[in-house]
């Protein structure tokens, strides 16, 4: 079967859905999801979304924090564009129906996470990504110009190669005409021809044994772009989240959000010793790469399989109100985090590299765009700042 549309979006996470909503006024859109449209990495995101909201925070502070976390390898223009537009983009999410937690005064309740110099993380309990996905999915489903094809596995991008032309990475005129995708219910491959194709397929965490990424994060978009001869960059920069729940045999690893450390949880060895101050002045709230390496080093020194995250001093009321998912998950395996320390280990979490794209999302292939985690824009440099993904 062959379909012709204006815009083809491969992936139904926040990046793909936002793109679809933005362009739907200009033509017909089809979104391909290899499972159901809500089954995305966005839905798994716990902590929150970073944006300058109230003083004393400002854009320059957020920019500086992002550059520091990225080891200065970031593209400074992209960082400035993203940070200075972040406040308006969050307002847009709110207008589209996303709910963020508020204080009794009516102001948004802001958290602080590792590497941040100010409180700037908007959140919805400990399932912020799920809330954003909910709002965007409802908006997309209600739009007359957007059609979602669930259980369609994208196989290959269509370029001149499929018309028996020789295509290599040195050609300057490679064009994308859409994609082939397999209908998982019928097993048949169908053709989607589009004026514009967008890869929004997320990350590649499942190339690692231990990852917080959902099972469907297998690097499909990067592989398709590579086969189509698009340029890739910085694939070596895969961020490991410092604190996934140590629960051997479980995959994906359950994420213990950085926001818990932002609320005061402290990393300790199995002997109960605090160790992060040896590695960074911010202690347990140092940037993720530093914390992950520190935990790895402590485990190697001691021979232990994990370290502890101690949240016992945080009030039970705060735990239940702000971290209900983590509380319930840990309780399900016999850990009461109001009384017991949480065993944690680093796990592959986020791809900072990917398909090379510019400030407008354009790749090196004409009519092909990349957005979200699959894209390498230079925003994150060598290491992503906490909550700069959503």
Secondary structure, DSSP 8 states (H G I E B T S, - for coil): -EEEEEEEEE--SHHHHHHHHHHGGGS-EEEEESS-TT-SHHHH--S-EE---STT--HHHHHHHHHHHTTT-S-HHHHHHHHHHHHHHHHHHHHTT----B-TTSSB--B--TT-SS--EE-STT-HHHHHHHHHHHHHHT-TTEEEEESEEEEEEE-GGGGT----TT-S--B--EEEEEETTT--EEEEEEEEEEE-----GGGSSSBSS-TT-S-HHHHHHHHTT--EE-TT-EEEEEEEE--TT-SS--B--HHHHHTT-EEE-TT--B-GGGT-TTGGGS-HHHHHHHHHHHHHHH--S-EEEE-TTS-HHHHHHH-HHHHHHHHHTT--TTTS-EEEEEEEEEES-EEE--TT-B-SSBTEEE-GGGEE-SSSTTS--TT---
